[in-house]
Amino acid sequence: MSSGTARVLAISLNNQPWFDEMYAPLLTALKSNAEFQQAEHSTSAIRFLSQLPEPSAVLITDEALTLRENSAVWGAVLEYVRRGGTAIVMGLFPSFVEPDNMKPFFSRAGLHWGTGSYHRTTLALNRAAVDVANAGKLPQRYSQKAVFVNNVVPENMWYKTDDNSVVQSAVFPPTSANRTGETAVAMATVGRGKLGYVGDVNAEDESNAVILAMCGFL
């Protein structure tokens, strides 16, 4: 373990049996950088969040925290973020979240993000939104099938569509995928911390690198 204090908490209250296999490369990389904890119940999620030192990063791996019965856990995550923590919404979340639940979920963080497009396209790194160290390590462009979020300001878009971004489909024609305010990869300041979103539904290697960068491990 490269750091004696780093700890990553995955909150997976609606976990699926294939998650560990699907995200094996990411989980291996995380475990090589930090102690890895996974909470599959609300009580353990709250307990792990309250442990000191606080987690280096929290991963929201599914849609459970958008549900009313888990409101207290999402509130605890947001308190952690506002104190200076980093939380990333990723994994199975974009595949399973109800579209109407996205906007109220992010509104509790003070963000206007809602459900955007769902398709595969190529996005380009937005160097203005990413720190210099990560900008040199992250892929400059990559294709991903993703649930986008909308109403995202440009400075919170880690990756952006551009004039070369088209819908990549064997069924639909290659129409433009460049929609103002939409992205599949975002990170915003919330209080003293950061809240990220990675909408990739296929666990692309490049998206794993993005998540590691958001955690501070790239």
C-alpha positions in Angstrom: 0.0 0.0 0.0 1.6 3.2 -1.1 -0.1 5.4 1.6 -0.7 4.5 5.2 -3.5 6.9 5.6 -5.4 6.9 2.3 -8.8 5.2 2.5 -11.5 4.8 -0.2 -15.1 4.1 0.8 -17.5 2.6 -1.8 -21.1 3.0 -0.9 -22.9 0.2 -2.7 -26.3 -0.2 -1.0 -27.9 -1.7 -4.1 -24.9 -3.6 -5.3 -25.1 -6.1 -8.1 -23.2 -9.4 -8.2 -21.3 -8.5 -11.4 -19.9 -5.2 -10.0 -16.6 -6.6 -8.7 -15.9 -8.4 -12.0 -16.9 -5.5 -14.2 -14.8 -3.0 -12.2 -11.9 -5.4 -11.3 -9.2 -3.2 -12.9 -10.4 -0.1 -11.1 -10.8 -1.9 -7.8 -7.3 -3.4 -8.1 -5.8 0.1 -8.8 -7.7 1.6 -5.8 -6.6 -1.2 -3.5 -2.9 -0.6 -4.5 -3.2 3.0 -3.4 -5.5 2.9 -0.4 -7.4 0.9 2.1 -10.6 -0.1 0.4 -13.9 -0.3 2.2 -17.3 -1.2 0.8 -20.6 -0.5 2.5 -23.6 -2.5 1.4 -25.9 -1.3 4.2 -26.8 2.2 5.4 -25.6 1.6 8.9 -22.1 0.6 7.8 -22.0 3.5 5.3 -22.6 6.0 8.1 -20.1 4.2 10.4 -17.4 4.2 7.7 -18.0 7.9 6.9 -17.6 8.8 10.6 -14.2 7.0 11.0 -11.1 9.2 11.4 -9.1 10.0 9.5 -11.9 10.7 7.0 -11.9 8.8 3.6 -9.6 10.1 0.9 -12.6 9.6 -1.5 -16.1 8.2 -1.5 -17.5 6.3 -4.5 -21.3 6.2 -5.0 -21.4 3.1 -7.0 -25.2 2.7 -7.6 -28.5 4.5 -7.5 -29.4 3.7 -3.9 -28.7 7.2 -2.5 -31.3 8.7 -4.8 -34.0 6.8 -2.9 -35.9 8.4 0.0 -35.0 5.6 2.4 -31.3 6.4 2.0 -31.6 10.1 2.3 -29.7 10.2 5.5 -26.7 8.5 3.9 -26.6 10.9 1.0 -26.8 13.7 3.6 -23.9 12.3 5.5 -21.9 12.1 2.2 -22.6 15.7 1.4 -21.5 16.8 4.9 -18.3 14.9 4.3 -17.9 16.7 0.9 -18.6 20.1 2.3 -15.9 19.6 5.0 -13.4 19.1 2.2 -14.0 15.5 1.0 -14.2 14.1 -2.5 -17.2 12.0 -3.7 -17.6 10.5 -7.1 -20.9 9.2 -8.6 -20.0 6.4 -11.0 -20.3 2.7 -11.6 -23.8 1.3 -11.8 -25.4 4.6 -10.9 -26.0 5.8 -14.4 -27.4 2.5 -15.6 -29.9 2.1 -12.7 -30.9 5.6 -11.6 -34.5 6.7 -12.5 -34.1 9.8 -14.8 -36.5 11.8 -12.7 -34.4 11.2 -9.6 -31.2 12.7 -11.0 -32.1 16.4 -10.6 -33.3 16.3 -7.0 -30.3 14.1 -6.1 -27.8 16.7 -7.3 -29.9 19.6 -6.1 -29.1 18.6 -2.5 -25.5 19.4 -3.4 -26.5 22.8 -4.8 -26.0 21.7 -8.4 -28.5 22.0 -11.2 -27.4 18.8 -13.0 -30.1 16.6 -14.4 -30.5 13.7 -16.8 -29.1 14.4 -20.3 -28.5 12.3 -23.4 -27.7 8.6 -23.4 -25.5 7.5 -26.3 -21.9 6.7 -27.3 -19.7 9.5 -28.5 -16.2 10.8 -28.2 -15.4 13.5 -25.7 -12.3 15.7 -25.5 -10.4 16.6 -22.3 -11.2 20.1 -21.1 -7.8 21.2 -19.8 -9.3 24.3 -18.3 -11.2 22.2 -15.8 -8.5 19.7 -14.9 -5.3 20.4 -12.9 -2.0 20.4 -14.8 -0.7 17.2 -13.3 -3.8 15.2 -14.3 -4.1 16.9 -17.7 -0.8 15.3 -18.8 -1.9 11.8 -17.7 -5.5 11.6 -18.8 -6.6 10.5 -22.3 -7.0 13.6 -24.6 -10.0 12.0 -26.3 -12.0 8.8 -25.8 -15.2 7.2 -26.7 -17.7 6.1 -24.1 -21.3 5.0 -23.9 -22.7 7.1 -21.1 -25.7 8.8 -19.4 -24.8 12.5 -19.7 -25.8 15.1 -17.1 -27.1 18.5 -18.3 -27.0 22.0 -17.0 -23.3 21.7 -16.3 -21.2 24.9 -16.5 -18.1 24.6 -18.7 -15.6 24.9 -15.8 -17.1 21.7 -14.2 -16.8 19.6 -17.4 -13.7 17.4 -17.3 -14.5 16.2 -20.8 -16.6 18.0 -23.4 -18.2 17.1 -26.7 -17.1 19.2 -29.7 -17.8 19.6 -33.4 -16.2 16.2 -34.0 -18.5 14.4 -31.5 -21.2 12.3 -33.2 -23.6 9.7 -32.0 -21.8 6.4 -32.5 -24.4 3.7 -33.3 -24.9 0.7 -35.5 -28.6 1.7 -35.7 -28.8 5.5 -35.8 -27.1 7.9 -38.2 -24.0 9.8 -37.0 -25.8 13.0 -35.9 -24.1 15.6 -33.8 -23.7 14.8 -30.1 -22.4 18.2 -29.2 -25.1 19.6 -26.9 -24.5 22.7 -24.8 -24.3 22.1 -21.1 -24.1 18.3 -21.3 -21.2 16.1 -20.4 -20.5 12.5 -19.2 -17.6 13.6 -16.9 -18.1 16.4 -14.5 -16.6 17.6 -11.2 -17.8 20.6 -9.2 -16.8 22.3 -6.0 -19.3 21.7 -3.2 -18.4 23.6 0.0 -14.7 22.9 0.6 -14.8 19.6 -1.3 -15.5 18.1 -4.7 -18.4 16.1 -6.2 -17.7 14.2 -9.4 -19.8 12.3 -11.9 -18.7 9.7 -14.4 -21.6 8.5 -16.6 -19.8 5.7 -18.5 -22.0 2.6 -18.4 -19.3 0.1 -19.7 -16.4 0.6 -17.4 -14.0 1.8 -20.1 -10.3 1.8 -19.1 -10.2 5.5 -19.8 -13.0 6.2 -17.4 -11.2 4.1 -14.8 -8.3 6.5 -15.2 -10.6 9.5 -14.8 -12.0 8.0 -11.5 -8.5 7.4 -10.2 -7.6 11.0 -11.1 -10.6 12.3 -9.3 -9.5 10.3 -6.2 -6.0 11.7 -6.5 -4.4 8.4 -7.4 -3.5 8.8 -11.1 
